[in-house]
Amino acid sequence: MKRYDLRHLKEDFYGRMIELLDGDLKAGENGIFLFEVGDFSHIQKSADVVKENGHELMNSLKFNEVDWTIVVKRKAN
């Protein structure tokens, strides 16, 4: 399991998240991604992006007042 802080990317974290899932995690491994909520549309969009790319969203929760954390399992090859 690896943790990635994507807060510095603000609203443009989706591409980097998928890049890390596909290139930095092993098949079946979990990644924890931290991002800024901004408006709550990013929460649903992050879940949609994960699913569209064949990965599995394991958990999604509010980390603090401005940040959100999702746990994603990389697809098995």
C-alpha positions, 0 to 999 in steps of 0.5 A, a space after each residue: 500500500 502506498 500513499 500519494 498526496 495530490 493536494 498540490 494539483 488542486 482540481 487537476 489530479 485525475 490524470 496523475 492519480 491514474 498514472 500512479 495507479 497504472 505505473 507505480 502500484 502492482 496489480 492488486 495493490 492498494 493506493 491511498 490518494 489525498 486530494 483537496 475537495 474544493 466543491 464536492 463534485 470531485 468526490 464523485 468524479 474521482 470515483 467515476 475515473 477510478 471505475 472507468 479505468 478498471 480499478 476498484 474504489 475501496 473507501 472514500 472519506 473526509 480527511 479534514 475540513 478541506 481534504 478527501 482520501 480515497 483508497 483504490 485497488 489497482 486492477 489485476 492484470 
